[in-house]
């Protein structure tokens, strides 16, 4: 009798333990987890779409991404106040030293385009890199400048001052734009250089791609630069830019993909230095790059290899972050084209898989796929 009593008690205890584990697992699977991120405005339309679509399949996971510019995102990553950051500029060696063990994950490919507001003139105004540099240096000040007129025959360019618009915040879009201007203009390279923030010779500042698009839209005879999606979304007129093959290329998913294809960039491992990775600089002098739009770039997500370095991170959140990143580089890519980004090529996806497998929490690998 006593033996049977012990058996019954043991069975009850086991059942209670099993029930508690089940309840815990159920609670864990329905626990609301918010993945906080911040950074580049360049990929914001895509990340915003991801947040909505991912929440449909994982209702307990919320992606809270603040579009504050690459510079702000990098700073928050360094300060460990977000779980992930986005940037169109890879970390410089100095920034990487402040955020050791940062992983770079390319999430999409897009282009930066010159936008303008010239009454009566539609999209397709032609620009060379040297002309764009001289406009932003303040050397070309009128829309009917002879150099612009010479490459735009038949276009009635107005005798009006060019209102230059640029970013006021730390910006990966600015990094891409100034990398291009530095590559095509020795004077720009020596006087201004490239970076997420530079000392602009001229221009009105606006915050974010959204701000530049809005300011150009409301300012006649202005010129600015934005990620292509913002030009499309705001019905802004944009220019064609001459590539090294001598072609004036219309920005498009196809011409961005061509640029990435010709770049044939050999990427470093996810945990190595990415400071010298640049599609722009790799094709700027490639005369064989026919059909390639020259101001094309990756956009990156930045995460720490060991996630327990983040003060507010726990294991459940770490796993949720890794699962979201895996989804973003696979299923998430199907949303890229409709938003005018280039879906990641297969070799980049494979590269990212290896990087995501590096992510750990308390030394334990999180990705088992």
Secondary structure, DSSP 8 states (H G I E B T S, - for coil): -HHHHHHHHHHHHHHHHHHHHHHHHHHHHHS-EEEEEEE-STTHHHHHHHHHHHHHH-TTEEEEEEE--HHHHHHHHHHT-SSEEEESS---HHHHHHSTTEEEEEEEEEEEEEEEE-TT--S--EE-HHHHHHHHTTS--BTT-HHHHHHSTT----S-B-EEEEESS--HHHHHHHHHHHHH-HHHHHHT--SSS---SS-EEESHHHHHHHHHHHSTTEEEEEEHHHHHHTT-EE-EEE-TTS-EE---HHHHHHHHHHH------TTS--TT--HHHHHTT-TT-TT--SSEEEEEEEEESBGGGSTT--HHHHHHHHHHHHHHHTGGGGGTGGGT-B---HHHHHHHHHHHTT-EETTEE----
